[in-house]
Amino acid sequence: MQKTRIMLYVTDVDRTVRFWQTYFALPVAETMSLPDGSQNVVLTLNAGTELSLFARSFIATYSPEVLNNVPSLMLFGERFEELHDELPGATEIVDDNGQRAFGFPDPDGTYFAVGQVN
């Protein structure tokens, strides 16, 4: 596999794009218009990984069987302490078997984890 695209189903695609761009500076790789008039926006996490954001309303109509699938993602980055201080709703930093980590919610309340690069 050369690339991984993680599909996330969100209430408001534009608001969620702004969130990921504000705190993680993720560039938009692609924007596609969908049959219902909504947009799918793909953000680049790194050279091999992308987040693909779809409106929950679109998924409910076209792929309702996957609407409630929520991945558990842990991101690793250089700005560990800064992200902890900046992200709204960041949880306490914990030591998870030698890995410092914390969680944070996106605008829909889906939690992600951030691990410190060792």
PyMOL commands that set and color helices and strands:
alter all, ss='L'
color gray80, all
select helices_A, chain A and resi 13-24+56-62+64-66+80-86
alter helices_A, ss='H'
color red, helices_A
select strands_A, chain A and resi 4-10+28-33+39-46+49-55+74-77+94-96+99-105+111-116
alter strands_A, ss='S'
color yellow, strands_A
deselect
rebuild
show_as cartoon
